[in-house]
C-alpha cells in the first residue's frame, strides 16, 4: 500500500488522541541519505511509528524530539549532520556522509499538520497532482513562519497559512511553477526582515498500473505492485478469473472485453500497462488500443517474435505504427535478472517499469556514475514538459 495511505489509516485510528501524535517530514537533504525530501513518518501517541524517514537510524531520536513538540505544540527542525570525519555522529553511528533536516510537527485539533495529511490523502483519492509548500527555516521577521504551509492543485487556489504577505506571494509563484514543471525544489527567500527556506514539493498520486490478464502469473504482479504503492487495475474478459477474491490487493478488478477496454480505462502519460492475457487475438486488440494512447510504458509478455508478428498484423490492417509509439513497447517484458518463477518474473517486470518511468538504465548501482538519487533543485525553476512522476 502507498506509504501515505498507511500513515492516514494509522492516524485515523488515533484521532481522538491526536494531540499526542506528531508528523516528521524530511525537508532537505545535502549529500547522502536513505530517504529524500518528502519522506514522512507518523509518531503515534504510544510511541509507535508508521512510515519511515531512515533505515531506522534516525527514528529513535526523532521520536524523542516529538515528545517535546507535542508537549509545546511548536514545530521543530531536527538537523542530523553525518558529514564529519567521525562515524559515531549523534551517538547513532550513521556513517551516511550527509546532512538531513527533518521537520517535526504536532498533530491535533486544527493543527496545520492535520491539513498536510488531508491534502496528501486527497491526492491519493482524487488521483491528481498538487504542490505542498513547507517552510522549515526562518530568520528575523520570518522566524514565525516555520511549520507554515501552502497547498494548491491545478484547479484549486488551495490553503495558505504563511502570515508574511511577501513570502506567501513568492512561495505561491514558485508553487505554480513547480506544478507546471512537475519538479520539486528547496528554495531560500530573502525578505526585508530576514530569510526563509521552504520545500516546494510536487505530490503525485500512486503510479497507475493496468494489468491485462487475470491468470495465475498476474497474481504476484498485482500483489507486488500494490506492495510498492502503485494503483493497480486488473482487467480480463473472464469473470471466473477477474475477481476480488483472486486479487484482493488490486484497487480495481474489471471484467471487460479487449475491444471495449478503451471505454472504461482512462490512460495518461503516467500510466504503465502489461499485456499478459495469453490470447493472441486479445493481445492484438489491446496492443492496437494502447499503442495509440499517451501511456508511459507498455510491456507485452511473450516472445519477441510474437510481438513483432502482432505489429506486422496491425500494419497490414492499416493501423499506423509510429516509431514514437514503438519506443514505449517493451517485449519481452522485464529486466534481465534471470527470472523463472511467476514471482521472479513479476519482480523483473516491476523493476523495468520503475526504471523506465524514472528514466534510469536499470543497471547495477555500483556502476552508476554520480549520486544514486536525483538532486533536488535549488533556486529558480525553468518550466518545461512534465516529467514522469512516481509515488510509493
C-alpha positions in Angstrom: 0.0 0.0 0.0 1.1 3.6 -0.6 3.0 4.9 2.4 0.8 7.9 2.7 -2.3 5.7 2.8 -0.8 3.6 5.6 0.0 6.8 7.6 -3.5 8.2 7.0 -5.1 4.9 8.2 -3.0 4.9 11.3 -3.7 8.5 12.1 -7.5 7.9 11.7 -7.3 5.3 14.3 -5.9 7.7 16.9 -7.6 11.0 16.0 -9.4 11.1 19.4 -5.9 11.1 21.0 -4.2 13.1 18.2 -2.9 15.8 20.4 -0.1 13.4 21.4 0.8 12.4 17.8 3.4 14.1 15.5 4.4 14.1 11.9 8.1 14.0 10.9 8.9 15.0 7.3 12.3 15.2 5.6 12.5 18.7 4.2 16.1 18.9 3.0 19.0 16.6 2.3 22.6 17.5 1.5 24.8 14.6 0.4 23.8 11.0 1.0 20.7 9.8 2.9 18.4 6.8 2.9 15.3 8.8 2.1 14.8 12.0 0.2 12.7 15.2 0.9 9.0 14.3 1.2 9.5 11.1 3.1 7.3 11.1 6.2 6.8 9.2 9.5 3.9 9.3 11.9 4.8 9.1 15.6 1.8 7.6 17.4 0.7 8.6 20.9 2.1 5.4 22.3 5.5 5.9 20.6 4.9 3.5 17.7 5.9 4.8 14.2 4.3 4.4 10.8 6.2 5.2 7.6 9.9 5.8 7.5 12.4 8.6 7.3 15.5 6.5 7.5 16.6 2.9 7.8 15.9 3.2 11.5 19.0 5.1 12.5 17.2 8.4 13.0 13.8 7.3 14.1 14.6 6.8 17.8 16.0 10.3 18.2 13.1 11.9 16.2 10.6 10.1 18.4 12.3 11.6 21.5 12.1 15.1 20.0 8.5 14.5 19.0 7.6 14.3 22.7 8.8 17.9 23.2 7.0 19.0 20.1 3.7 17.5 21.1 4.0 19.0 24.6 4.8 22.5 23.4 2.7 22.5 20.2 5.5 24.2 18.4 7.1 22.6 15.3 10.8 21.9 15.4 13.5 21.2 12.8 16.0 18.5 13.7 19.3 18.5 11.8 21.5 15.4 11.6 24.9 16.1 10.1 26.9 12.9 9.4 29.4 14.6 7.1 32.0 14.8 9.8 35.0 12.5 9.8 33.9 10.7 13.0 31.4 8.0 12.2 29.5 8.0 15.5 27.7 11.3 15.0 24.9 11.9 17.5 25.8 8.6 19.1 23.9 6.9 16.2 26.7 5.6 14.1 25.0 6.6 10.9 28.0 6.8 8.5 25.9 8.2 5.7 28.0 11.3 4.9 25.0 13.6 4.5 23.0 16.3 6.2 19.3 15.6 6.8 16.8 18.1 8.1 13.6 16.9 9.5 10.5 19.0 10.4 8.6 17.6 13.3 5.0 19.0 13.6 2.4 18.4 16.3 -0.9 16.9 15.3 -4.1 17.9 17.0 -7.3 20.0 16.7 -6.9 22.4 13.8 -3.1 21.8 13.7 -1.5 22.7 10.3 0.0 19.2 10.0 -3.6 17.8 10.0 -4.2 19.8 6.9 -1.0 18.3 5.4 -2.3 14.8 5.9 -5.7 15.7 4.5 -4.0 17.3 1.4 -1.9 14.2 0.8 -4.8 11.9 1.2 -6.8 13.9 -1.3 -4.1 13.5 -3.9 -4.4 9.7 -3.4 -8.2 9.6 -3.5 -8.7 12.1 -6.3 -5.7 10.8 -8.3 -4.4 14.3 -9.2 -1.2 16.2 -8.7 -0.7 19.0 -6.2 2.0 21.1 -4.6 2.7 21.2 -0.9 5.0 24.0 0.4 6.6 23.6 3.8 8.5 26.5 5.4 11.1 24.9 7.6 13.6 27.7 8.3 13.1 31.4 9.2 15.3 34.1 10.5 14.3 37.6 11.6 10.8 38.5 10.6 10.3 35.1 9.0 11.1 33.2 12.2 7.4 32.6 12.9 6.8 31.1 9.5 8.5 27.8 10.4 5.9 25.0 10.1 3.6 27.0 7.9 2.3 25.6 4.6 0.8 26.4 1.2 -1.1 23.8 -0.7 -2.6 24.0 -4.2 -3.7 21.9 -7.2 -4.2 22.8 -10.8 -7.8 23.9 -10.4 -7.7 24.9 -6.7 -6.1 28.0 -5.2 -5.6 25.9 -2.1 -4.7 26.7 1.5 -2.1 29.0 2.9 -1.2 29.9 6.5 2.0 31.8 5.8 1.4 35.2 7.5 4.1 37.2 5.8 2.4 38.5 2.6 5.7 38.9 0.7 6.8 35.3 1.5 3.4 34.0 0.7 3.3 35.7 -2.7 6.8 34.5 -3.6 6.1 30.9 -2.5 2.8 30.9 -4.4 4.5 31.9 -7.6 7.1 29.1 -7.2 4.5 26.6 -6.3 2.7 27.2 -9.6 6.0 26.9 -11.5 6.7 23.7 -9.7 3.3 22.3 -10.6 3.8 23.2 -14.3 7.3 21.7 -14.4 6.4 18.7 -12.3 9.6 19.2 -10.3 10.2 19.7 -6.6 12.8 22.1 -5.1 14.1 23.6 -2.0 14.4 27.4 -2.1 15.7 30.2 0.1 13.9 33.5 0.2 15.4 36.9 1.1 12.9 39.2 2.8 13.3 42.7 4.1 13.3 41.5 7.7 15.1 38.1 7.3 15.3 34.9 5.3 13.2 31.8 4.9 13.7 28.4 3.4 11.0 26.1 2.1 10.5 22.7 0.5 8.3 23.1 -2.6 7.1 19.5 -3.1 5.2 18.2 -6.1 2.9 15.5 -4.8 1.7 12.9 -7.2 -0.9 10.1 -6.7 0.3 6.4 -6.8 1.5 5.4 -10.2 -1.2 3.7 -12.2 -0.6 0.1 -13.5 -3.0 -1.7 -15.8 -2.6 -5.5 -15.9 -4.5 -7.1 -18.8 -4.9 -10.7 -17.9 -6.0 -12.4 -14.7 -4.2 -15.6 -15.0 -2.1 -17.1 -12.2 1.0 -15.2 -13.3 -0.8 -11.9 -12.9 -1.5 -12.6 -9.2 2.1 -11.9 -7.9 2.4 -9.0 -10.3 -0.7 -7.3 -8.8 0.4 -8.1 -5.3 4.0 -6.8 -5.6 2.8 -3.7 -7.4 0.5 -2.9 -4.6 3.1 -3.5 -2.0 5.4 -0.9 -3.6 2.5 1.6 -3.5 1.1 1.6 -7.1 -2.6 1.9 -8.1 -3.4 -1.5 -9.6 -6.2 -2.3 -12.0 -6.6 -5.9 -13.3 -8.7 -6.4 -16.5 -9.9 -9.6 -18.1 -12.9 -10.8 -20.0 -13.2 -14.0 -17.9 -15.5 -13.4 -14.9 -14.2 -16.6 -13.2 -10.7 -15.2 -13.1 -11.2 -11.5 -12.7 -12.4 -11.5 -9.1 -11.6 -9.6 -6.0 -11.0 -12.9 -4.2 -8.1 -13.7 -6.5 -6.8 -10.1 -6.5 -7.6 -8.7 -3.0 -4.7 -6.2 -3.3 -5.9 -4.6 -6.5 -7.6 -1.2 -6.4 -10.0 -2.3 -9.2 -10.8 -5.6 -10.9 -12.8 -5.3 -14.1 -14.5 -7.8 -16.4 -14.2 -6.1 -19.8 -13.6 -7.5 -23.3 -10.5 -6.1 -25.0 -12.4 -4.3 -27.7 -14.3 -2.4 -25.1 -11.4 -1.6 -22.7 -10.8 1.9 -24.0 -14.3 3.0 -22.8 -13.6 2.1 -19.2 -9.9 2.7 -18.7 -8.5 6.3 -18.7 -4.9 6.3 -19.8 -2.5 9.3 -19.3 1.2 9.9 -19.6 1.9 8.3 -16.2 0.2 5.0 -16.9 2.0 1.7 -17.3 0.4 -1.4 -18.7 1.3 -5.0 -19.1 -0.4 -7.3 -21.6 -0.5 -10.9 -20.4 -3.7 -12.5 -21.5 -2.0 -15.4 -23.2 -4.5 -15.0 -26.0 -3.1 -13.7 -29.3 -6.3 -12.2 -30.6 -7.0 -10.4 -27.3 -3.4 -9.2 -27.1 -3.6 -7.9 -30.6 -6.7 -5.9 -29.8 -5.2 -4.5 -26.7 -2.0 -3.6 -28.5 -4.0 -1.7 -31.1 -5.7 0.3 -28.4 -2.7 1.0 -26.2 -0.3 2.0 -29.0 -2.5 5.0 -29.7 -2.6 6.1 -26.1 -0.3 8.6 -24.4 0.9 6.0 -21.8 4.5 5.9 -20.5 5.2 2.1 -20.6 3.7 -0.9 -22.4 5.0 -4.3 -21.6 4.0 -7.4 -23.5 4.5 -10.9 -22.1 5.8 -13.4 -24.6 8.5 -13.9 -27.2 9.8 -11.0 -29.2 8.8 -12.8 -32.4 5.2 -12.9 -31.2 5.1 -9.2 -30.6 6.7 -8.5 -34.0 4.0 -10.6 -35.6 1.3 -8.6 -33.9 2.9 -5.3 -35.0 3.0 -6.6 -38.6 -0.6 -7.6 -38.4 -1.6 -4.2 -37.3 0.3 -2.5 -40.1 -1.3 -4.9 -42.6 -4.8 -3.8 -41.5 -3.9 -0.2 -41.9 -3.2 0.7 -38.2 -0.4 3.3 -38.1 2.5 2.1 -36.0 4.9 5.1 -35.4 8.4 5.0 -34.1 7.4 7.1 -31.1 4.7 4.5 -30.3 7.2 1.7 -30.5 9.5 3.4 -28.1 7.2 2.7 -25.2 6.8 -1.0 -26.1 8.9 -3.5 -24.0 8.9 -7.1 -25.2 9.9 -9.5 -23.9 8.8 -7.7 -20.8 11.0 -7.3 -17.7 14.6 -6.5 -16.6 17.1 -9.3 -17.3 17.6 -10.8 -13.8 17.3 -14.4 -14.8 13.7 -14.6 -13.7 12.0 -18.0 -13.9 9.1 -18.3 -11.5 5.9 -16.1 -11.7 7.1 -14.2 -8.6 10.5 -13.6 -10.1 9.0 -12.5 -13.4 6.7 -10.1 -11.6 9.8 -8.6 -9.8 11.6 -8.2 -13.2 8.5 -6.5 -14.7 8.1 -4.0 -11.9 11.9 -3.2 -11.9 11.7 -2.4 -15.6 8.6 -0.3 -15.2 10.2 1.7 -12.4 13.4 2.2 -14.3 11.6 3.4 -17.4 9.3 5.8 -15.5 12.3 7.2 -13.6 14.5 7.5 -16.7 17.0 5.1 -15.4 19.0 2.4 -17.2 18.3 -0.4 -14.7 21.9 -1.3 -14.3 23.9 -2.1 -11.2 24.2 0.9 -8.7 27.9 0.1 -8.3 28.4 1.0 -11.9 26.4 4.3 -11.7 28.5 7.4 -12.2 27.5 10.1 -9.7 24.9 10.0 -6.9 22.2 7.3 -6.9 19.5 9.9 -6.0 18.4 12.7 -8.2 19.3 16.0 -6.5 16.5 18.4 -5.5 16.6 21.6 -7.5 17.6 24.8 -5.7 16.9 28.3 -6.9 14.7 29.2 -9.9 12.6 26.8 -11.9 12.6 26.6 -15.6 9.3 25.5 -17.0 9.3 22.5 -19.3 7.3 19.4 -20.2 6.1 17.4 -17.2 8.4 14.7 -16.2 7.0 11.3 -15.2 6.4 11.2 -11.5 6.3 8.2 -9.2 4.9 7.6 -5.5 5.3 4.7 -3.3 
